[in-house]
Amino acid sequence: MTCDCSLLRETGGFNSFPDYESHLQLLHNSDLFSPVVVGSKYTDIGGLEEFWFECKRCGSVWRLVEPDPPFRGMWAKV
């Protein structure tokens, strides 16, 4: 059975910075996710925001990395 956290958004990058900001806001306001400490950053490129969120139902941890074109950012399971 698939948890709702997997259905929130397709994994991958963002179409725009506002798209990323909208998803970040959704996560912060969600009853499904809680923020957790970033364990190991996706990249050592300085200046990129990265957040991790844990699903309260299944315990999966998700990574959110802000875009920096041409890198489109990332939303993916850790």
SETI-709763 format. One record per atom (N, C-alpha, C, O, CB): residue number from 1; residue in three letters; chain; atom name; x, y, z. Coordinates in nm, 2 decimals. Atoms other than C-alpha are relative to their C-alpha. Glycine has a CB too. Layout:
N
NUM / Ala / A / CA / X / Y / Z
...
//
This chain:
78
1 / Met / A / N / 0.08 / -0.12 / 0.00
1 / Met / A / CA / 0.00 / 0.00 / 0.00
1 / Met / A / C / 0.09 / 0.13 / 0.00
1 / Met / A / O / 0.18 / 0.13 / 0.08
1 / Met / A / CB / -0.10 / 0.00 / 0.12
2 / Thr / A / N / -0.07 / -0.12 / 0.02
2 / Thr / A / CA / 0.13 / 0.34 / -0.10
2 / Thr / A / C / -0.04 / 0.11 / 0.10
2 / Thr / A / O / -0.16 / 0.13 / 0.12
2 / Thr / A / CB / -0.01 / 0.06 / -0.14
3 / Cys / A / N / 0.03 / -0.10 / -0.10
3 / Cys / A / CA / 0.15 / 0.61 / 0.17
3 / Cys / A / C / -0.03 / 0.13 / -0.08
3 / Cys / A / O / 0.02 / 0.15 / -0.19
3 / Cys / A / CB / 0.12 / 0.03 / 0.10
4 / Asp / A / N / 0.04 / -0.13 / 0.06
4 / Asp / A / CA / 0.00 / 0.96 / 0.09
4 / Asp / A / C / 0.12 / 0.08 / -0.03
4 / Asp / A / O / 0.12 / 0.17 / -0.12
4 / Asp / A / CB / -0.09 / 0.07 / 0.08
5 / Cys / A / N / -0.12 / -0.09 / 0.02
5 / Cys / A / CA / 0.35 / 1.11 / 0.11
5 / Cys / A / C / 0.06 / -0.02 / -0.14
5 / Cys / A / O / 0.12 / 0.07 / -0.19
5 / Cys / A / CB / 0.11 / -0.03 / 0.11
6 / Ser / A / N / -0.06 / 0.03 / 0.14
6 / Ser / A / CA / 0.45 / 0.94 / -0.22
6 / Ser / A / C / -0.09 / 0.06 / -0.11
6 / Ser / A / O / -0.05 / 0.07 / -0.22
6 / Ser / A / CB / 0.01 / -0.15 / -0.02
7 / Leu / A / N / 0.10 / -0.05 / 0.10
7 / Leu / A / CA / 0.14 / 1.09 / -0.39
7 / Leu / A / C / 0.00 / 0.15 / 0.00
7 / Leu / A / O / -0.07 / 0.21 / -0.08
7 / Leu / A / CB / -0.13 / -0.06 / 0.03
8 / Leu / A / N / 0.01 / -0.15 / -0.01
8 / Leu / A / CA / 0.20 / 1.45 / -0.28
8 / Leu / A / C / 0.05 / 0.07 / -0.12
8 / Leu / A / O / -0.01 / 0.17 / -0.17
8 / Leu / A / CB / 0.09 / 0.04 / 0.12
9 / Arg / A / N / -0.07 / -0.07 / 0.12
9 / Arg / A / CA / 0.43 / 1.54 / -0.57
9 / Arg / A / C / 0.09 / -0.11 / -0.07
9 / Arg / A / O / 0.15 / -0.19 / 0.00
9 / Arg / A / CB / 0.07 / 0.13 / 0.04
10 / Glu / A / N / -0.09 / 0.09 / 0.07
10 / Glu / A / CA / 0.62 / 1.35 / -0.84
10 / Glu / A / C / 0.14 / 0.03 / 0.04
10 / Glu / A / O / 0.18 / 0.15 / 0.06
10 / Glu / A / CB / -0.02 / 0.01 / -0.15
11 / Thr / A / N / -0.14 / -0.03 / -0.04
11 / Thr / A / CA / 0.99 / 1.31 / -0.74
11 / Thr / A / C / 0.06 / 0.07 / -0.12
11 / Thr / A / O / 0.03 / 0.05 / -0.24
11 / Thr / A / CB / 0.07 / -0.13 / 0.04
12 / Gly / A / N / -0.08 / -0.07 / 0.11
12 / Gly / A / CA / 1.23 / 1.53 / -0.94
12 / Gly / A / C / 0.01 / 0.14 / 0.03
12 / Gly / A / O / 0.00 / 0.19 / 0.15
12 / Gly / A / CB / -0.07 / -0.02 / -0.13
13 / Gly / A / N / -0.02 / -0.14 / -0.01
13 / Gly / A / CA / 1.29 / 1.89 / -1.00
13 / Gly / A / C / -0.12 / 0.09 / -0.01
13 / Gly / A / O / -0.23 / 0.04 / -0.01
13 / Gly / A / CB / 0.10 / 0.05 / -0.10
14 / Phe / A / N / 0.11 / -0.10 / 0.00
14 / Phe / A / CA / 1.08 / 2.21 / -1.01
14 / Phe / A / C / 0.01 / 0.08 / -0.13
14 / Phe / A / O / 0.11 / 0.10 / -0.19
14 / Phe / A / CB / 0.01 / 0.09 / 0.12
15 / Asn / A / N / 0.01 / -0.08 / 0.12
15 / Asn / A / CA / 0.96 / 2.41 / -1.31
15 / Asn / A / C / 0.04 / 0.14 / 0.02
15 / Asn / A / O / 0.08 / 0.21 / -0.08
15 / Asn / A / CB / -0.14 / -0.01 / -0.05
16 / Ser / A / N / -0.04 / -0.14 / -0.02
16 / Ser / A / CA / 1.04 / 2.74 / -1.15
16 / Ser / A / C / 0.03 / 0.02 / 0.15
16 / Ser / A / O / -0.01 / -0.07 / 0.23
16 / Ser / A / CB / -0.12 / 0.10 / -0.04
17 / Phe / A / N / -0.02 / -0.03 / -0.14
17 / Phe / A / CA / 1.15 / 2.90 / -0.82
17 / Phe / A / C / -0.13 / 0.02 / 0.08
17 / Phe / A / O / -0.15 / -0.03 / 0.19
17 / Phe / A / CB / 0.08 / 0.12 / 0.02
18 / Pro / A / N / 0.13 / -0.01 / -0.07
18 / Pro / A / CA / 0.78 / 2.99 / -0.73
18 / Pro / A / C / -0.06 / -0.14 / 0.02
18 / Pro / A / O / -0.13 / -0.16 / 0.12
18 / Pro / A / CB / -0.09 / 0.09 / -0.08
19 / Asp / A / N / 0.04 / 0.14 / -0.01
19 / Asp / A / CA / 0.70 / 2.62 / -0.79
19 / Asp / A / C / 0.06 / -0.06 / 0.13
19 / Asp / A / O / 0.00 / -0.13 / 0.21
19 / Asp / A / CB / 0.03 / -0.08 / -0.12
20 / Tyr / A / N / -0.08 / 0.05 / -0.12
20 / Tyr / A / CA / 0.97 / 2.53 / -0.53
20 / Tyr / A / C / -0.06 / 0.06 / 0.13
20 / Tyr / A / O / -0.08 / -0.01 / 0.22
20 / Tyr / A / CB / 0.15 / 0.03 / -0.02
21 / Glu / A / N / 0.05 / -0.08 / -0.11
21 / Glu / A / CA / 0.85 / 2.80 / -0.29
21 / Glu / A / C / -0.14 / -0.05 / 0.05
21 / Glu / A / O / -0.17 / -0.07 / 0.16
21 / Glu / A / CB / 0.00 / 0.15 / -0.02
22 / Ser / A / N / 0.14 / 0.04 / -0.03
22 / Ser / A / CA / 0.49 / 2.68 / -0.31
22 / Ser / A / C / 0.01 / -0.14 / 0.06
22 / Ser / A / O / -0.07 / -0.17 / 0.16
22 / Ser / A / CB / -0.08 / -0.01 / -0.13
23 / His / A / N / -0.02 / 0.13 / -0.06
23 / His / A / CA / 0.60 / 2.32 / -0.24
23 / His / A / C / 0.05 / 0.01 / 0.14
23 / His / A / O / 0.01 / -0.07 / 0.23
23 / His / A / CB / 0.09 / -0.09 / -0.09
24 / Leu / A / N / -0.06 / -0.02 / -0.14
24 / Leu / A / CA / 0.81 / 2.43 / 0.06
24 / Leu / A / C / -0.10 / 0.05 / 0.10
24 / Leu / A / O / -0.11 / 0.00 / 0.21
24 / Leu / A / CB / 0.12 / 0.10 / -0.01
25 / Gln / A / N / 0.11 / -0.05 / -0.08
25 / Gln / A / CA / 0.52 / 2.62 / 0.20
25 / Gln / A / C / -0.10 / -0.11 / 0.03
25 / Gln / A / O / -0.15 / -0.12 / 0.15
25 / Gln / A / CB / -0.07 / 0.12 / -0.07
26 / Leu / A / N / 0.09 / 0.12 / -0.02
26 / Leu / A / CA / 0.29 / 2.32 / 0.15
26 / Leu / A / C / 0.05 / -0.09 / 0.11
26 / Leu / A / O / -0.02 / -0.14 / 0.19
26 / Leu / A / CB / -0.03 / -0.07 / -0.13
27 / Leu / A / N / -0.06 / 0.10 / -0.10
27 / Leu / A / CA / 0.53 / 2.10 / 0.35
27 / Leu / A / C / 0.00 / 0.06 / 0.14
27 / Leu / A / O / -0.03 / -0.01 / 0.24
27 / Leu / A / CB / 0.14 / -0.03 / -0.04
28 / His / A / N / -0.01 / -0.06 / -0.13
28 / His / A / CA / 0.57 / 2.35 / 0.63
28 / His / A / C / -0.14 / 0.01 / 0.07
28 / His / A / O / -0.16 / 0.01 / 0.19
28 / His / A / CB / 0.06 / 0.14 / -0.01
29 / Asn / A / N / 0.13 / -0.01 / -0.05
29 / Asn / A / CA / 0.19 / 2.38 / 0.66
29 / Asn / A / C / -0.08 / -0.14 / 0.01
29 / Asn / A / O / -0.19 / -0.14 / 0.05
29 / Asn / A / CB / -0.08 / 0.09 / -0.09
30 / Ser / A / N / 0.06 / 0.13 / 0.01
30 / Ser / A / CA / 0.12 / 2.01 / 0.62
30 / Ser / A / C / -0.01 / -0.07 / 0.14
30 / Ser / A / O / 0.08 / -0.06 / 0.22
30 / Ser / A / CB / 0.08 / -0.09 / -0.09
31 / Asp / A / N / 0.01 / 0.08 / -0.12
31 / Asp / A / CA / -0.01 / 1.78 / 0.89
31 / Asp / A / C / 0.06 / -0.14 / -0.02
31 / Asp / A / O / 0.07 / -0.22 / 0.07
31 / Asp / A / CB / -0.15 / -0.02 / 0.03
32 / Leu / A / N / -0.06 / 0.13 / 0.04
32 / Leu / A / CA / 0.15 / 1.48 / 0.71
32 / Leu / A / C / 0.15 / 0.00 / 0.03
32 / Leu / A / O / 0.21 / -0.11 / 0.05
32 / Leu / A / CB / -0.03 / -0.03 / -0.14
33 / Phe / A / N / -0.15 / 0.00 / -0.01
33 / Phe / A / CA / 0.52 / 1.60 / 0.74
33 / Phe / A / C / 0.04 / 0.08 / 0.12
33 / Phe / A / O / -0.02 / 0.18 / 0.16
33 / Phe / A / CB / 0.06 / 0.06 / -0.13
34 / Ser / A / N / -0.06 / -0.09 / -0.10
34 / Ser / A / CA / 0.74 / 1.73 / 1.01
34 / Ser / A / C / 0.15 / 0.01 / -0.04
34 / Ser / A / O / 0.21 / -0.08 / -0.09
34 / Ser / A / CB / -0.01 / -0.07 / 0.15
35 / Pro / A / N / -0.14 / -0.03 / 0.04
35 / Pro / A / CA / 1.08 / 1.89 / 0.95
35 / Pro / A / C / 0.10 / -0.08 / 0.09
35 / Pro / A / O / 0.07 / -0.10 / 0.21
35 / Pro / A / CB / 0.04 / 0.15 / 0.01
36 / Val / A / N / -0.11 / 0.07 / -0.07
36 / Val / A / CA / 1.39 / 1.69 / 1.06
36 / Val / A / C / 0.13 / 0.06 / -0.04
36 / Val / A / O / 0.14 / 0.13 / -0.14
36 / Val / A / CB / -0.01 / -0.16 / -0.02
37 / Val / A / N / -0.13 / -0.05 / 0.03
37 / Val / A / CA / 1.76 / 1.77 / 1.07
37 / Val / A / C / 0.06 / -0.07 / -0.12
37 / Val / A / O / 0.04 / -0.19 / -0.15
37 / Val / A / CB / 0.09 / -0.03 / 0.12
38 / Val / A / N / -0.06 / 0.05 / 0.12
38 / Val / A / CA / 1.94 / 1.73 / 0.74
38 / Val / A / C / 0.12 / -0.08 / 0.04
38 / Val / A / O / 0.21 / -0.03 / 0.11
38 / Val / A / CB / 0.05 / 0.12 / -0.10
39 / Gly / A / N / -0.11 / 0.09 / -0.03
39 / Gly / A / CA / 2.17 / 1.43 / 0.77
39 / Gly / A / C / 0.13 / 0.03 / -0.08
39 / Gly / A / O / 0.23 / 0.07 / -0.03
39 / Gly / A / CB / -0.04 / -0.14 / -0.01
40 / Ser / A / N / -0.11 / -0.02 / 0.09
40 / Ser / A / CA / 2.40 / 1.45 / 0.47
40 / Ser / A / C / -0.05 / 0.07 / -0.12
40 / Ser / A / O / -0.14 / 0.03 / -0.19
40 / Ser / A / CB / 0.06 / -0.14 / -0.04
41 / Lys / A / N / 0.05 / -0.09 / 0.11
41 / Lys / A / CA / 2.35 / 1.73 / 0.22
41 / Lys / A / C / 0.02 / -0.07 / -0.14
41 / Lys / A / O / 0.11 / -0.15 / -0.16
41 / Lys / A / CB / 0.07 / 0.13 / 0.00
42 / Tyr / A / N / 0.00 / 0.05 / 0.13
42 / Tyr / A / CA / 2.28 / 1.64 / -0.14
42 / Tyr / A / C / 0.13 / 0.04 / -0.08
42 / Tyr / A / O / 0.18 / -0.03 / -0.16
42 / Tyr / A / CB / -0.13 / 0.04 / -0.08
43 / Thr / A / N / -0.11 / -0.05 / 0.07
43 / Thr / A / CA / 2.56 / 1.86 / -0.27
43 / Thr / A / C / 0.08 / 0.10 / 0.10
43 / Thr / A / O / 0.02 / 0.15 / 0.19
43 / Thr / A / CB / -0.04 / 0.08 / -0.12
44 / Asp / A / N / -0.09 / -0.10 / -0.07
44 / Asp / A / CA / 2.85 / 2.07 / -0.13
44 / Asp / A / C / 0.00 / 0.14 / -0.06
44 / Asp / A / O / 0.07 / 0.23 / -0.01
44 / Asp / A / CB / 0.14 / -0.06 / 0.01
45 / Ile / A / N / 0.01 / -0.13 / 0.07
45 / Ile / A / CA / 2.76 / 2.36 / -0.36
45 / Ile / A / C / -0.06 / 0.09 / 0.11
45 / Ile / A / O / -0.17 / 0.07 / 0.16
45 / Ile / A / CB / -0.09 / -0.01 / -0.13
46 / Gly / A / N / 0.05 / -0.09 / -0.10
46 / Gly / A / CA / 2.73 / 2.65 / -0.12
46 / Gly / A / C / -0.12 / 0.08 / -0.04
46 / Gly / A / O / -0.14 / 0.11 / -0.16
46 / Gly / A / CB / 0.12 / 0.10 / 0.03
47 / Gly / A / N / 0.11 / -0.08 / 0.02
47 / Gly / A / CA / 2.42 / 2.85 / -0.08
47 / Gly / A / C / -0.13 / -0.06 / -0.04
47 / Gly / A / O / -0.24 / 0.00 / -0.04
47 / Gly / A / CB / 0.03 / 0.09 / -0.11
48 / Leu / A / N / 0.13 / 0.07 / 0.03
48 / Leu / A / CA / 2.16 / 2.59 / -0.18
48 / Leu / A / C / -0.07 / -0.04 / 0.13
48 / Leu / A / O / -0.01 / -0.11 / 0.22
48 / Leu / A / CB / 0.02 / -0.12 / -0.09
49 / Glu / A / N / 0.08 / 0.04 / -0.11
49 / Glu / A / CA / 1.89 / 2.55 / 0.08
49 / Glu / A / C / -0.04 / -0.14 / -0.01
49 / Glu / A / O / -0.07 / -0.19 / -0.12
49 / Glu / A / CB / -0.13 / 0.09 / 0.02
50 / Glu / A / N / 0.04 / 0.14 / 0.01
50 / Glu / A / CA / 1.81 / 2.19 / 0.17
50 / Glu / A / C / -0.08 / -0.02 / 0.13
50 / Glu / A / O / -0.04 / 0.01 / 0.24
50 / Glu / A / CB / 0.12 / -0.10 / -0.01
51 / Phe / A / N / 0.09 / 0.03 / -0.11
51 / Phe / A / CA / 1.53 / 2.07 / 0.40
51 / Phe / A / C / -0.03 / -0.15 / -0.01
51 / Phe / A / O / -0.05 / -0.20 / -0.12
51 / Phe / A / CB / -0.13 / 0.08 / 0.00
52 / Trp / A / N / 0.04 / 0.14 / 0.00
52 / Trp / A / CA / 1.44 / 1.72 / 0.51
52 / Trp / A / C / -0.13 / 0.00 / 0.08
52 / Trp / A / O / -0.15 / 0.07 / 0.18
52 / Trp / A / CB / 0.10 / -0.10 / 0.07
53 / Phe / A / N / 0.13 / 0.02 / -0.07
53 / Phe / A / CA / 1.08 / 1.62 / 0.61
53 / Phe / A / C / -0.03 / -0.15 / 0.02
53 / Phe / A / O / 0.00 / -0.23 / -0.07
53 / Phe / A / CB / -0.11 / 0.07 / -0.08
54 / Glu / A / N / 0.04 / 0.14 / -0.03
54 / Glu / A / CA / 0.96 / 1.30 / 0.78
54 / Glu / A / C / -0.15 / -0.01 / -0.01
54 / Glu / A / O / -0.22 / 0.07 / 0.05
54 / Glu / A / CB / 0.06 / -0.04 / 0.13
55 / Cys / A / N / 0.15 / 0.03 / 0.01
55 / Cys / A / CA / 0.62 / 1.15 / 0.69
55 / Cys / A / C / -0.04 / -0.05 / 0.14
55 / Cys / A / O / 0.02 / -0.15 / 0.19
55 / Cys / A / CB / -0.03 / -0.10 / -0.11
56 / Lys / A / N / 0.05 / 0.04 / -0.13
56 / Lys / A / CA / 0.43 / 1.11 / 1.02
56 / Lys / A / C / -0.08 / -0.13 / -0.01
56 / Lys / A / O / -0.09 / -0.20 / 0.09
56 / Lys / A / CB / -0.10 / 0.11 / 0.05
57 / Arg / A / N / 0.08 / 0.12 / 0.01
57 / Arg / A / CA / 0.24 / 0.81 / 0.88
57 / Arg / A / C / 0.09 / -0.12 / -0.02
57 / Arg / A / O / 0.08 / -0.23 / 0.05
57 / Arg / A / CB / -0.10 / 0.00 / -0.11
58 / Cys / A / N / -0.08 / 0.12 / 0.04
58 / Cys / A / CA / 0.51 / 0.58 / 0.73
58 / Cys / A / C / 0.15 / 0.02 / 0.05
58 / Cys / A / O / 0.22 / -0.08 / 0.04
58 / Cys / A / CB / 0.00 / -0.02 / -0.15
59 / Gly / A / N / -0.14 / -0.02 / -0.04
59 / Gly / A / CA / 0.84 / 0.74 / 0.86
59 / Gly / A / C / 0.10 / 0.03 / -0.11
59 / Gly / A / O / 0.21 / 0.04 / -0.08
59 / Gly / A / CB / 0.04 / -0.12 / 0.08
60 / Ser / A / N / -0.10 / -0.03 / 0.11
60 / Ser / A / CA / 0.99 / 0.80 / 0.52
60 / Ser / A / C / 0.05 / 0.14 / 0.01
60 / Ser / A / O / -0.03 / 0.23 / 0.05
60 / Ser / A / CB / -0.07 / -0.02 / -0.14
61 / Val / A / N / -0.07 / -0.13 / 0.00
61 / Val / A / CA / 1.23 / 1.09 / 0.50
61 / Val / A / C / 0.02 / 0.05 / -0.14
61 / Val / A / O / 0.06 / -0.02 / -0.23
61 / Val / A / CB / 0.13 / 0.00 / 0.08
62 / Trp / A / N / 0.00 / -0.06 / 0.14
62 / Trp / A / CA / 1.21 / 1.33 / 0.20
62 / Trp / A / C / 0.10 / 0.12 / 0.00
62 / Trp / A / O / 0.11 / 0.19 / 0.10
62 / Trp / A / CB / -0.14 / 0.04 / -0.04
63 / Arg / A / N / -0.09 / -0.10 / 0.01
63 / Arg / A / CA / 1.47 / 1.57 / 0.08
63 / Arg / A / C / -0.06 / 0.11 / -0.10
63 / Arg / A / O / -0.11 / 0.07 / -0.20
63 / Arg / A / CB / 0.14 / -0.05 / -0.06
64 / Leu / A / N / 0.04 / -0.11 / 0.09
64 / Leu / A / CA / 1.39 / 1.91 / -0.07
64 / Leu / A / C / 0.12 / 0.10 / -0.02
64 / Leu / A / O / 0.17 / 0.15 / 0.08
64 / Leu / A / CB / -0.13 / 0.08 / 0.06
65 / Val / A / N / -0.12 / -0.08 / 0.03
65 / Val / A / CA / 1.67 / 2.10 / -0.24
65 / Val / A / C / -0.05 / 0.11 / -0.09
65 / Val / A / O / -0.11 / 0.09 / -0.20
65 / Val / A / CB / 0.12 / -0.08 / -0.06
66 / Glu / A / N / 0.05 / -0.11 / 0.08
66 / Glu / A / CA / 1.61 / 2.45 / -0.38
66 / Glu / A / C / 0.07 / 0.00 / -0.14
66 / Glu / A / O / 0.18 / -0.05 / -0.15
66 / Glu / A / CB / 0.03 / 0.13 / 0.07
67 / Pro / A / N / -0.06 / -0.01 / 0.13
67 / Pro / A / CA / 1.67 / 2.51 / -0.75
67 / Pro / A / C / 0.11 / 0.11 / -0.02
67 / Pro / A / O / 0.10 / 0.21 / 0.06
67 / Pro / A / CB / -0.11 / 0.02 / -0.11
68 / Asp / A / N / -0.10 / -0.10 / 0.04
68 / Asp / A / CA / 1.97 / 2.69 / -0.89
68 / Asp / A / C / 0.04 / -0.03 / -0.15
68 / Asp / A / O / 0.13 / -0.10 / -0.17
68 / Asp / A / CB / 0.13 / -0.01 / 0.09
69 / Pro / A / N / -0.02 / 0.03 / 0.14
69 / Pro / A / CA / 1.95 / 2.69 / -1.27
69 / Pro / A / C / 0.14 / -0.01 / -0.05
69 / Pro / A / O / 0.22 / 0.08 / -0.01
69 / Pro / A / CB / -0.08 / 0.10 / -0.09
70 / Pro / A / N / 0.09 / 0.09 / 0.06
70 / Pro / A / CA / 2.03 / 2.49 / -1.46
70 / Pro / A / C / -0.05 / -0.11 / 0.08
70 / Pro / A / O / -0.14 / -0.19 / 0.04
70 / Pro / A / CB / 0.07 / -0.06 / -0.13
71 / Phe / A / N / 0.05 / 0.10 / -0.09
71 / Phe / A / CA / 1.99 / 2.26 / -1.16
71 / Phe / A / C / -0.15 / 0.03 / 0.04
71 / Phe / A / O / -0.17 / 0.15 / 0.09
71 / Phe / A / CB / 0.09 / -0.02 / 0.12
72 / Arg / A / N / 0.14 / -0.03 / -0.03
72 / Arg / A / CA / 1.61 / 2.23 / -1.11
72 / Arg / A / C / -0.05 / -0.03 / 0.14
72 / Arg / A / O / -0.17 / -0.03 / 0.17
72 / Arg / A / CB / -0.09 / -0.08 / -0.10
73 / Gly / A / N / 0.04 / 0.04 / -0.14
73 / Gly / A / CA / 1.62 / 2.14 / -0.74
73 / Gly / A / C / -0.04 / -0.14 / 0.00
73 / Gly / A / O / -0.03 / -0.22 / -0.09
73 / Gly / A / CB / -0.11 / 0.09 / 0.04
74 / Met / A / N / 0.03 / 0.14 / -0.02
74 / Met / A / CA / 1.50 / 1.82 / -0.60
74 / Met / A / C / -0.10 / -0.03 / 0.11
74 / Met / A / O / -0.10 / 0.04 / 0.21
74 / Met / A / CB / 0.12 / -0.09 / 0.03
75 / Trp / A / N / 0.09 / 0.05 / -0.10
75 / Trp / A / CA / 1.21 / 1.65 / -0.42
75 / Trp / A / C / 0.01 / -0.15 / -0.01
75 / Trp / A / O / -0.03 / -0.21 / -0.12
75 / Trp / A / CB / -0.15 / 0.05 / -0.02
76 / Ala / A / N / -0.02 / 0.15 / 0.01
76 / Ala / A / CA / 1.30 / 1.28 / -0.34
76 / Ala / A / C / 0.02 / -0.06 / 0.13
76 / Ala / A / O / 0.05 / 0.01 / 0.23
76 / Ala / A / CB / 0.13 / -0.03 / -0.09
77 / Lys / A / N / -0.02 / 0.07 / -0.13
77 / Lys / A / CA / 1.31 / 1.02 / -0.07
77 / Lys / A / C / 0.15 / -0.01 / 0.02
77 / Lys / A / O / 0.23 / -0.02 / -0.07
77 / Lys / A / CB / -0.06 / -0.14 / -0.01
78 / Val / A / N / -0.15 / 0.01 / -0.04
78 / Val / A / CA / 1.64 / 1.01 / 0.12
78 / Val / A / C / 0.03 / -0.15 / 0.00
78 / Val / A / O / 0.15 / -0.19 / 0.03
78 / Val / A / CB / 0.02 / 0.06 / 0.14
//
